[in-house]
């Protein structure tokens, strides 16, 4: 469990791609290598210098391509 939480924190701090959905939630994606799935997605909201992680899940490249084609893409910071 600790290794998965560390991976989620890594995605939030150093994402490969970042999107914003219509509700204002931030979707941070990190490409995984040598894993069963292609990406780890962490959905969170940032309020007053604090972030609240809503959920995290694994997804494939194909599903990511379909889901995020209509979202606004941000530059990772």
Secondary structure, 3 states (H helix, E strand, C coil): CHHHHHHHHHHHHCCCEEEECCCCCEEEEEECCCCCCCEEEEEEEEECCEEEEEEEEEECHHHHHHHCCCCEEECCC
